[in-house]
Amino acid sequence: MMKIRGVVIPRKWDENGRVVAITILTHDEDEYLIENDGRGKELKAFIRENVEVSGAVRPQDGNKVVQVKKFKLLKEFDEQLQI
């Protein structure tokens, strides 16, 4: 289990312009692709928000892929909301 902090950004869209895949971009510019299942799907509602994600990280095709177990929305001054 690993914790990652960063901003949720869109990675892929469908033909109607809806976001179908997201990435976490960390403050040190690492990218973590988010699996589109379970809690990972829920993160799509928080695009451009700062989050802390906990989950299993595995390599896939040269990328780091996260299966999200839980996440927190991070607000200014390190205030955290449990989701």
Residue, then its C-alpha position, 0 to 999 in steps of 0.5 A: m500500500m502506497k500513499i500518493r499526493g497530487v492533482v487529479i487530471p484527465r488522461k482520456w476522453d470518449e467521443n462525447g468529450r466525457v473523461v473516461a480515464i484520469t491520472i494523478l500528477t504529483h508535485d514532483e511531476d510523477e504521474y500515476l495512472i488510476e485504474n477505472d474501477g471501484r474508488g478510482k472511478e469516484l476520483k473522476a468527480f475531483i478533477r483539478e483537485n488535490v488528493e491523497v490516494s492510498g492503494a496498490v501501485r504496479p508497473q504497466d507498459g512503462n507507467k505506474v498504475v494505482q488501484v485506489k483503496k481510499f482517498k482524501l480530498l486535500k484542502e488549503f492549509d492541509e485540512q483533510l476531508q475523509i471520503 
